[in-house]
Amino acid sequence: MRENKGVTMLVLVITIIILLIIAGISLSTGGTVIKRSKLENLKTNMLLIKVKAKQYVENANFKLGTNPTEEQKVARIEEAKKEFVGEQILDNSIFQGNINKTQKEIEQDSTNYIYYYKLSTQNLVDMGLSNVNSDDKNGWYIVRYNIINMEIEIYNTKGFENEDNTYYSLSQIQDLKI
């Protein structure tokens, strides 16, 4: 009798099971890496926009000077608003219910010298950020300027989905870990 040499059915099944385990591990790790990369990309874009937007607030605040009267403050802020990049948001239509800004909050903010501006991709190019897209597909970037307190908040209307929550602002995702 001749000896049969080859792969037995048991060895074949064990090999397939090992390959499936390795593939499963690779897929879950790959998904995590992709999700982490998307988060870091969004964070980086928001931080870059914040730095550029901060320049506008600092310029506006510098123009206010020290201890301006209320009339001077209003006049200078209206002048400074013309320098802000983007389209001023006067209603809550751009927020699309995602960021939870009501029309009343937007109007109240404007009385406290807080303004919202929607940035297009071209606005970002004008700010020197040529690799950042702001549109319906990628989500619109929105800057919340608080001229008096020199505070900036950056939003993205698409946001970042993590488990059961979606985060839209830089302050929400800044310390988020995946």
Disulfide bonds with the S-S distance in Angstrom:
none
